[in-house]
Amino acid sequence: MPRIELAYFAQPGEQPGRRVETRATSVSTAAALHEELCAAYGFALPAGQIRVAVNAAFRPWNRRLKEGDHAVFIAPVSGG
């Protein structure tokens, strides 16, 4: 099972109670990983309302994941 380094910003970080983690997963895409995290942590925001970056670049949700990838889930933020 590949191990993926995860980071969460804004609301997604509040739900698991941590901002970073390493997760072993059997899923193969960023979209499937998001679904897995929704089931595990109850993320309230659907994939259509957040962005995913893999290895420091925004990627499509069908991006295949591999061992050691660093994925970041970024919710919309506001402020000034």
LINVEN-V762170 format. One record per residue. N is the residue number from 1. RES is the residue in three letters. PHI is phi as a letter, one per 40 degrees, with the letter a starting at -180 (999 if undefined). Layout:
BEGIN
n | res | phi
N | RES | PHI
N | RES | PHI
END
This chain:
BEGIN
n | res | phi
1 | MET | 999
2 | PRO | c
3 | ARG | b
4 | ILE | b
5 | GLU | c
6 | LEU | b
7 | ALA | b
8 | TYR | b
9 | PHE | b
10 | ALA | g
11 | GLN | d
12 | PRO | d
13 | GLY | c
14 | GLU | c
15 | GLN | c
16 | PRO | c
17 | GLY | g
18 | ARG | a
19 | ARG | b
20 | VAL | a
21 | GLU | a
22 | THR | b
23 | ARG | b
24 | ALA | c
25 | THR | a
26 | SER | b
27 | VAL | c
28 | SER | b
29 | THR | b
30 | ALA | c
31 | ALA | c
32 | ALA | c
33 | LEU | c
34 | HIS | c
35 | GLU | c
36 | GLU | c
37 | LEU | c
38 | CYS | c
39 | ALA | c
40 | ALA | c
41 | TYR | b
42 | GLY | g
43 | PHE | d
44 | ALA | c
45 | LEU | c
46 | PRO | c
47 | ALA | d
48 | GLY | c
49 | GLN | b
50 | ILE | b
51 | ARG | b
52 | VAL | b
53 | ALA | b
54 | VAL | b
55 | ASN | f
56 | ALA | g
57 | ALA | a
58 | PHE | c
59 | ARG | b
60 | PRO | c
61 | TRP | c
62 | ASN | c
63 | ARG | d
64 | ARG | c
65 | LEU | b
66 | LYS | a
67 | GLU | d
68 | GLY | g
69 | ASP | c
70 | HIS | b
71 | ALA | b
72 | VAL | b
73 | PHE | b
74 | ILE | b
75 | ALA | c
76 | PRO | c
77 | VAL | b
78 | SER | b
79 | GLY | i
80 | GLY | a
END
